[in-house]
Amino acid sequence: MAQGDQLEIEKFVKKSGSSFYWGMKILPIKQARAMFAVYAFCRIVDDIADEIKNKIKREKLLKEWELSIKNLFLKQTTKNSVERELLFSIKEFNLEKKDFLSIIEGMRMDSNSNIVFPSQKKLNLYCDRVAVAVGYLSIKIFGLSKSAKNYAFFLGRAFQLTNIVRDFREDIDRGRCYISIKYLQKYQIEKDLNKIKNNPYLQKIFQDILMEADTYFQKSLIESKSLDKKKIIASEIMKLFYKKIHKKMFKKHININKRIKLSIWDKISIFYNFYVRKVHQK
């Protein structure tokens, strides 16, 4: 059963098309297995918030996952392959219930009412729930101590801010916009979801957000210097994927109708440069 569950979850993650798949794949077997389980959980609850149209059904499904997570920690009983792989991960790496519940609460922020021009406080909370919490789970799987929490925090913020710019058009089409109201105030823009995509200041806002993401990337770099390099290989590869996406948008005019993504050559280049640099460092 365990091997079948493991293969099923890995296949699910690979099919999702996430660049994270390759960062996870290089990990030792148990760590990769745990990261695939965490990612599958995140993908499922994210799809509930994004794809299920009926609000009552969305909340019902999120509530079921909330109860499932609580049950994994309390009774350790499972109903499906994702739960079984999550239980393995929780036991093997001493993962914390609050981080899983935080991710679900982040999805609820999307599900209960569309986020549109949030306050900075609300946006920070959202980023910390849907991205930073994943980072906290990840560093435990990587075998890092609490001293790595700042590293996870800065990376989570950087990843999510990059996502906000990259996914701007998709989010608008769903009736959402994660651009903080502080930017509307800065550029004296009307709070109108239907007009924002054609606003002449939108490109300046994108660059402001990407500059903020860049600051978090720089802070994560500083934090990484004090960590065991062998234990952050996967997260550093994930960071390189995100920095490449960030680079495709930073200080450039962004076509909101064309999704920014990495080509197969981008991915090969990232792996090649990462391992060449690693060899030279030895």
Contacts in CASP RR format, 6 or more apart in sequence:
PFRMAT RR
TARGET T0000
AUTHOR 0000-0000-0000
METHOD contacts of the structure
MODEL  1
MAQGDQLEIEKFVKKSGSSFYWGMKILPIKQARAMFAVYAFCRIVDDIAD
EIKNKIKREKLLKEWELSIKNLFLKQTTKNSVERELLFSIKEFNLEKKDF
LSIIEGMRMDSNSNIVFPSQKKLNLYCDRVAVAVGYLSIKIFGLSKSAKN
YAFFLGRAFQLTNIVRDFREDIDRGRCYISIKYLQKYQIEKDLNKIKNNP
YLQKIFQDILMEADTYFQKSLIESKSLDKKKIIASEIMKLFYKKIHKKMF
KKHININKRIKLSIWDKISIFYNFYVRKVHQK
1 84 0 8 1.000
2 84 0 8 1.000
2 88 0 8 1.000
4 81 0 8 1.000
5 81 0 8 1.000
5 84 0 8 1.000
5 85 0 8 1.000
6 33 0 8 1.000
6 36 0 8 1.000
6 85 0 8 1.000
8 81 0 8 1.000
9 33 0 8 1.000
9 36 0 8 1.000
9 37 0 8 1.000
9 40 0 8 1.000
9 81 0 8 1.000
9 82 0 8 1.000
9 85 0 8 1.000
10 32 0 8 1.000
10 33 0 8 1.000
10 36 0 8 1.000
12 40 0 8 1.000
12 43 0 8 1.000
13 20 0 8 1.000
13 21 0 8 1.000
13 24 0 8 1.000
13 36 0 8 1.000
13 39 0 8 1.000
13 40 0 8 1.000
13 43 0 8 1.000
14 21 0 8 1.000
16 39 0 8 1.000
16 43 0 8 1.000
18 39 0 8 1.000
18 43 0 8 1.000
19 238 0 8 1.000
19 241 0 8 1.000
19 262 0 8 1.000
19 267 0 8 1.000
20 35 0 8 1.000
20 39 0 8 1.000
20 238 0 8 1.000
20 241 0 8 1.000
22 237 0 8 1.000
22 241 0 8 1.000
22 267 0 8 1.000
22 271 0 8 1.000
23 234 0 8 1.000
23 237 0 8 1.000
23 238 0 8 1.000
23 241 0 8 1.000
24 32 0 8 1.000
24 35 0 8 1.000
24 36 0 8 1.000
24 39 0 8 1.000
24 234 0 8 1.000
25 32 0 8 1.000
26 32 0 8 1.000
26 233 0 8 1.000
26 234 0 8 1.000
26 237 0 8 1.000
27 35 0 8 1.000
27 233 0 8 1.000
27 234 0 8 1.000
30 92 0 8 1.000
31 93 0 8 1.000
31 141 0 8 1.000
31 142 0 8 1.000
31 234 0 8 1.000
33 85 0 8 1.000
33 88 0 8 1.000
33 89 0 8 1.000
34 85 0 8 1.000
34 88 0 8 1.000
34 89 0 8 1.000
34 92 0 8 1.000
34 93 0 8 1.000
34 95 0 8 1.000
34 141 0 8 1.000
35 138 0 8 1.000
35 141 0 8 1.000
35 234 0 8 1.000
36 85 0 8 1.000
37 82 0 8 1.000
37 85 0 8 1.000
37 86 0 8 1.000
37 88 0 8 1.000
37 89 0 8 1.000
38 86 0 8 1.000
38 89 0 8 1.000
38 95 0 8 1.000
38 134 0 8 1.000
38 137 0 8 1.000
38 138 0 8 1.000
38 141 0 8 1.000
40 82 0 8 1.000
40 85 0 8 1.000
41 65 0 8 1.000
41 82 0 8 1.000
41 86 0 8 1.000
41 100 0 8 1.000
41 103 0 8 1.000
42 103 0 8 1.000
42 134 0 8 1.000
44 65 0 8 1.000
44 82 0 8 1.000
45 62 0 8 1.000
45 65 0 8 1.000
45 103 0 8 1.000
45 104 0 8 1.000
45 107 0 8 1.000
46 107 0 8 1.000
46 130 0 8 1.000
48 58 0 8 1.000
48 61 0 8 1.000
48 62 0 8 1.000
48 65 0 8 1.000
48 107 0 8 1.000
48 111 0 8 1.000
49 58 0 8 1.000
49 62 0 8 1.000
49 107 0 8 1.000
49 108 0 8 1.000
49 110 0 8 1.000
49 111 0 8 1.000
50 110 0 8 1.000
50 174 0 8 1.000
52 58 0 8 1.000
52 61 0 8 1.000
55 111 0 8 1.000
55 112 0 8 1.000
58 111 0 8 1.000
59 108 0 8 1.000
59 111 0 8 1.000
59 112 0 8 1.000
62 104 0 8 1.000
62 107 0 8 1.000
62 108 0 8 1.000
62 111 0 8 1.000
65 104 0 8 1.000
66 101 0 8 1.000
66 104 0 8 1.000
68 79 0 8 1.000
68 83 0 8 1.000
69 86 0 8 1.000
69 97 0 8 1.000
69 100 0 8 1.000
69 101 0 8 1.000
69 104 0 8 1.000
70 97 0 8 1.000
70 101 0 8 1.000
71 77 0 8 1.000
72 78 0 8 1.000
72 83 0 8 1.000
72 86 0 8 1.000
72 87 0 8 1.000
72 90 0 8 1.000
73 90 0 8 1.000
73 97 0 8 1.000
76 87 0 8 1.000
76 91 0 8 1.000
78 84 0 8 1.000
78 86 0 8 1.000
78 87 0 8 1.000
86 100 0 8 1.000
89 95 0 8 1.000
89 141 0 8 1.000
93 140 0 8 1.000
93 141 0 8 1.000
93 143 0 8 1.000
94 140 0 8 1.000
95 137 0 8 1.000
95 140 0 8 1.000
95 141 0 8 1.000
96 136 0 8 1.000
96 137 0 8 1.000
96 140 0 8 1.000
99 133 0 8 1.000
99 134 0 8 1.000
99 136 0 8 1.000
99 137 0 8 1.000
100 133 0 8 1.000
100 137 0 8 1.000
102 128 0 8 1.000
102 129 0 8 1.000
102 133 0 8 1.000
103 129 0 8 1.000
103 130 0 8 1.000
103 133 0 8 1.000
103 134 0 8 1.000
105 129 0 8 1.000
106 126 0 8 1.000
106 129 0 8 1.000
106 130 0 8 1.000
107 130 0 8 1.000
109 115 0 8 1.000
109 122 0 8 1.000
109 125 0 8 1.000
109 126 0 8 1.000
109 129 0 8 1.000
110 176 0 8 1.000
114 174 0 8 1.000
114 175 0 8 1.000
114 176 0 8 1.000
115 122 0 8 1.000
115 126 0 8 1.000
115 176 0 8 1.000
115 177 0 8 1.000
115 178 0 8 1.000
116 175 0 8 1.000
116 176 0 8 1.000
116 177 0 8 1.000
116 193 0 8 1.000
117 177 0 8 1.000
117 179 0 8 1.000
117 180 0 8 1.000
117 181 0 8 1.000
117 184 0 8 1.000
117 191 0 8 1.000
117 193 0 8 1.000
118 126 0 8 1.000
118 178 0 8 1.000
118 180 0 8 1.000
118 181 0 8 1.000
119 180 0 8 1.000
119 181 0 8 1.000
120 180 0 8 1.000
120 181 0 8 1.000
120 182 0 8 1.000
123 178 0 8 1.000
123 180 0 8 1.000
126 160 0 8 1.000
126 178 0 8 1.000
127 156 0 8 1.000
127 157 0 8 1.000
127 160 0 8 1.000
127 161 0 8 1.000
128 153 0 8 1.000
128 157 0 8 1.000
130 160 0 8 1.000
131 156 0 8 1.000
131 157 0 8 1.000
131 159 0 8 1.000
131 160 0 8 1.000
131 163 0 8 1.000
132 152 0 8 1.000
132 153 0 8 1.000
132 156 0 8 1.000
132 157 0 8 1.000
132 160 0 8 1.000
134 156 0 8 1.000
135 152 0 8 1.000
135 155 0 8 1.000
135 156 0 8 1.000
135 235 0 8 1.000
136 149 0 8 1.000
136 152 0 8 1.000
138 152 0 8 1.000
138 234 0 8 1.000
138 235 0 8 1.000
139 148 0 8 1.000
139 149 0 8 1.000
139 151 0 8 1.000
139 152 0 8 1.000
139 235 0 8 1.000
142 148 0 8 1.000
142 231 0 8 1.000
142 232 0 8 1.000
142 234 0 8 1.000
142 235 0 8 1.000
143 231 0 8 1.000
144 151 0 8 1.000
144 227 0 8 1.000
144 228 0 8 1.000
144 231 0 8 1.000
144 232 0 8 1.000
147 226 0 8 1.000
147 227 0 8 1.000
148 223 0 8 1.000
148 227 0 8 1.000
148 232 0 8 1.000
150 219 0 8 1.000
150 223 0 8 1.000
151 220 0 8 1.000
151 223 0 8 1.000
151 224 0 8 1.000
151 227 0 8 1.000
151 232 0 8 1.000
151 235 0 8 1.000
152 235 0 8 1.000
154 216 0 8 1.000
154 217 0 8 1.000
154 219 0 8 1.000
154 220 0 8 1.000
154 223 0 8 1.000
155 216 0 8 1.000
155 217 0 8 1.000
155 220 0 8 1.000
155 235 0 8 1.000
155 238 0 8 1.000
155 239 0 8 1.000
156 216 0 8 1.000
157 213 0 8 1.000
157 216 0 8 1.000
158 213 0 8 1.000
158 214 0 8 1.000
158 216 0 8 1.000
158 217 0 8 1.000
158 220 0 8 1.000
158 239 0 8 1.000
158 242 0 8 1.000
158 246 0 8 1.000
159 238 0 8 1.000
159 242 0 8 1.000
161 209 0 8 1.000
161 210 0 8 1.000
161 212 0 8 1.000
161 213 0 8 1.000
161 216 0 8 1.000
162 210 0 8 1.000
162 213 0 8 1.000
162 242 0 8 1.000
162 245 0 8 1.000
162 246 0 8 1.000
162 249 0 8 1.000
164 171 0 8 1.000
164 178 0 8 1.000
164 179 0 8 1.000
164 209 0 8 1.000
165 206 0 8 1.000
165 209 0 8 1.000
165 210 0 8 1.000
165 213 0 8 1.000
165 249 0 8 1.000
165 254 0 8 1.000
166 245 0 8 1.000
166 249 0 8 1.000
166 259 0 8 1.000
166 260 0 8 1.000
167 259 0 8 1.000
168 177 0 8 1.000
168 179 0 8 1.000
168 197 0 8 1.000
168 206 0 8 1.000
168 254 0 8 1.000
168 256 0 8 1.000
169 197 0 8 1.000
169 256 0 8 1.000
169 257 0 8 1.000
169 259 0 8 1.000
170 259 0 8 1.000
171 177 0 8 1.000
171 178 0 8 1.000
172 193 0 8 1.000
172 196 0 8 1.000
172 197 0 8 1.000
175 193 0 8 1.000
177 193 0 8 1.000
177 196 0 8 1.000
179 196 0 8 1.000
179 205 0 8 1.000
179 209 0 8 1.000
181 191 0 8 1.000
183 189 0 8 1.000
183 205 0 8 1.000
183 208 0 8 1.000
183 209 0 8 1.000
184 190 0 8 1.000
184 191 0 8 1.000
186 208 0 8 1.000
187 201 0 8 1.000
187 204 0 8 1.000
187 205 0 8 1.000
189 196 0 8 1.000
189 199 0 8 1.000
189 201 0 8 1.000
196 202 0 8 1.000
197 256 0 8 1.000
202 256 0 8 1.000
203 253 0 8 1.000
203 254 0 8 1.000
206 249 0 8 1.000
206 254 0 8 1.000
207 250 0 8 1.000
207 251 0 8 1.000
210 246 0 8 1.000
210 249 0 8 1.000
210 250 0 8 1.000
210 251 0 8 1.000
211 250 0 8 1.000
213 246 0 8 1.000
214 246 0 8 1.000
214 250 0 8 1.000
217 239 0 8 1.000
217 243 0 8 1.000
217 246 0 8 1.000
220 239 0 8 1.000
224 232 0 8 1.000
224 236 0 8 1.000
236 274 0 8 1.000
237 270 0 8 1.000
237 271 0 8 1.000
237 274 0 8 1.000
240 270 0 8 1.000
240 273 0 8 1.000
240 274 0 8 1.000
241 262 0 8 1.000
241 267 0 8 1.000
241 270 0 8 1.000
244 262 0 8 1.000
244 266 0 8 1.000
244 270 0 8 1.000
245 260 0 8 1.000
245 261 0 8 1.000
245 262 0 8 1.000
248 260 0 8 1.000
249 260 0 8 1.000
254 260 0 8 1.000
262 270 0 8 1.000
END
